[in-house]
């Protein structure tokens, strides 16, 4: 999605804004722009189609734009093609009000018609120009930026993080947000705003998370927050514990490769934080044993890889805790009319904590009075703030669009939740509980072993990089790993891929298998391995080129496999944590070999804050 950055203070604004926009590149974009209040009171705007580099060159790294206050934007086109004209910032006719926006104004069409009737003209196809001119309309009516933004909020439907410069208020930035992320930071002599913390972390660790429909006024003296009635509100800031380097590549060729290699550490951090004296200590979540004994079922929801974590967790929680678990794709769940009794626990999984569909699903179930738990990575994000309880993963900032370490941290967190529920409900005995926690503690070491095998994965990737279709098959948890493997491959290699529950293949999909189609079988569940092997052999009979990923002690493998990858044995509940690493590496190397933009794959954004 789009990224916004703003700065006002004692330093030249443009270089700081461009630097911040660079840290938001992972959100995906097709054009960029910047506006700065110049020394003569004018507002200068520079925009460019394409990479941030183009804007950077145009402005000589921002040096060409003097002025101590400004806003910038990287755009991921929703309304109107990627072009300089549609790029933000947008302005009123007089260029006295200039704005950048992340989100979608859903009723921009009727608002535009209303403004046209009042004499406004439009130069772009964007909803943001409409938003800017709506602010202009209300500013002219009230002569007050706070009132103009309040009225904007009353009339605009949809999601927005909107930052505005008013020529009459030189040196100040006014901003408002609803359902699109916006953080505010301050230091002595400066205030910042951004779509995400990494953009401003180099300058400050003191971060305010703005709530929905709060207005913030930034000046050299700091940040002041208001509600829609124009009343000042007190807010507490959070001190970010991780440093700016955590969000840098640090010598790795890509963020994705760095993040894949950070997984043992991330899993270890999560386990060390939540396992105390050999027990899953989830007291921060405020889920009492009595409460966990009283629930009838668990519903897990999320999008993309977060949903895939839910699919793994479904198998584990049902098996260990003996409670029914449903996994729902958030974009579907939000529009269903689900039968809820109030005795469910709904777990919303989201790395960013800002995914629009997941947030809407959360709000939907809350309306039914159902208790919600958010499993989130980004501190203070919307989902974290709106859920009844929050389970923070300890993955640190994840920059690559393709999730790896956040997925792994979510998985291990769900294992801990499964143990906690199983224990509370008396579904497992102490001996088995202890065995499982010691198996968990061994996971980071085994993940490192999997990483050591990367050159074999790289070699195989080079052999199959030109194939048109890849199928991943497995049963149980291996099926859950298949869907994540397939998504990873698709999103960064652009190779068509499908994941199939191995037993489902012959109900239709097997007709797609042709001479040379790559079918990757995942075999970590011993009791199911033979069945999946039979399915692999069926595909071989139809010409498939097969590979397997198997746990060390799985002996039954199909003959004539072109490649066999091994992962260490572990308790089978946790094998997804090892298997997924090989598959992440597989997708990564193919993407590199095909010359793709690994960290910023085409058409994708890290944080999907629109529907
Ligand atoms: O921030 P979230 O976890 O809510 O994001 C959900 C999906 O958009 C995300 O997992 C997506 O599928 C990843 N790009 C996959 O690598």
Boltz pocket constraint, residues with backbone or C-beta under 6 A from the ligand:
constraints:
  - pocket:
      binder: B
      contacts: [[A, 303], [A, 304], [A, 305], [A, 306], [A, 349], [A, 350], [A, 351], [A, 352], [A, 353], [A, 354], [A, 355], [A, 358], [A, 401], [A, 402], [A, 403], [A, 404], [A, 487], [A, 488], [A, 491], [A, 605], [A, 606], [A, 607], [A, 608]]
      max_distance: 6.0
